[in-house]
Amino acid sequence: MEPTLWLLAGIALLAFTLKATTGFGPSIVFIALGSLLIEPKTLVPASSLLDLLAGGLLLRVDTEGRTLRYWLPLGVSISVGAIVGALFLDAVPAETFRRVLGWFVLGLGVWFVLGIGGGGREEHLPAKASRLDHAMTLLGGVFGGLAGISGPPIIWQFGRQYAKRAFRQVLVPIFFAAAVVRTIAYAGTGLVDSQTFLLAGVAVPGLLAGLYLGNRLHVNLSETVFRRVVGVVLIVVALRMNL
């Protein structure tokens, strides 16, 4: 295998260790580092395929208390939001929006790192999501459609309610639904081709190793360290948004 492809598998290891540890964020690492090796236009749909696979595997981890009645409507909310955001993409000044969103992400990252308000402590998911849960998930989808970053409102909403286990239980299916929508959109526009499957296939061993390692980290990290890891990831995202 060519050195570039070995490096891509290593990047996938880092990206999906983050995914399994926190429940979000693999594209931040995979696209940011992978684009140093491969054209982003080719890499982005491959990243979406990998996120779809990882989300499907993580759905089978720690399913206690997670029900379709709770998370499926949230998956619909983020999907609808993504479509709305994409429809309004040309009507919103992209650079201004990204900067405003970037400051929000930075503040959210600092909130997590400093533990302002103590953070979420609820360890069990309710039978049904609240209206605010749906509103923030819908807004996250809109953000994703406009700027490719759907996490901030979702992470804020659920991060202030739930401890690490329940937090990941919520995020994994929500972002799985978003990955399904993205992958269908990329396939529909012809961006998914044999090269996409080749890159994704090369990265799968790194993905599997990352999910295993990240799941071990998720179990062993204290609540305080977990929240600081989430915060640092968000701060890195904000810095990448050209603040």
C-alpha positions, 0 to 999 in steps of 0.5 A: 500500500502506498505511503499516502494510504498508510497515513490516511489509515493513521489519520482515521485512527485518530479521527475515530478515536475522537468519535468513540470517545466523545460521540462527535468530531471525526471529520474535524480530524479526518478532513483537516489532516487528510486534505494535506494528502488528498484533494478535499473534494475526493476526501469529503464523501469518503469521510461521510461514508466512514462516519456512516459506518462508525455511527452504525457500529457505535449504535450497537454500543451501550444501547441501554435506555436508548429508544427509537421513540427518543432518538429517531425524531431527533434524527429527523430534526437534524435531517430537516434542518440540514435540508433547510440550511442547504436551501438557504446556503446562497442567501446567507453571507458565508464568511460572516456566518462562519465567523459568528458561528466560530465565536459561538463554538469558541465560547462553547469550548471554553464553557466545557473546559472550565466546567462553568455551571458544573455541566450535565449530570443526568445519567439516563435518557428520558422516554421522549425528547423535549421541544428544546431538544428538537429545536436545538437539533433542528438548528444544528442541522441548519448550521450543518447545511450552511457551514458544514458544522452541525454540532455546536447547538446540539452539543450545548443542549445535551452537554448541559443536561447529561453526563458522558455516557448519556451524552454520547448515547444521544449524539451517536444516533443524531449524527448517524442520521446526519451522515445518512443524509449527507451520504445520500446527497453526495451520491445523488450529486455524483461525488461518490465513486470508486475512488471514494470507496477505495479511500474509505476502504483503506481507512476502515482498519484505522476506523475500527482500531479508533473505535475500540480505543476511543470506547476504552477511553470513554469508559475510563475518563472521569467526567471532568476530563471527558468534558475538558476533552470535548472543550478542547475539540470545540476550541480547535474547531473554532480556531479552524474557522479562521477566528 
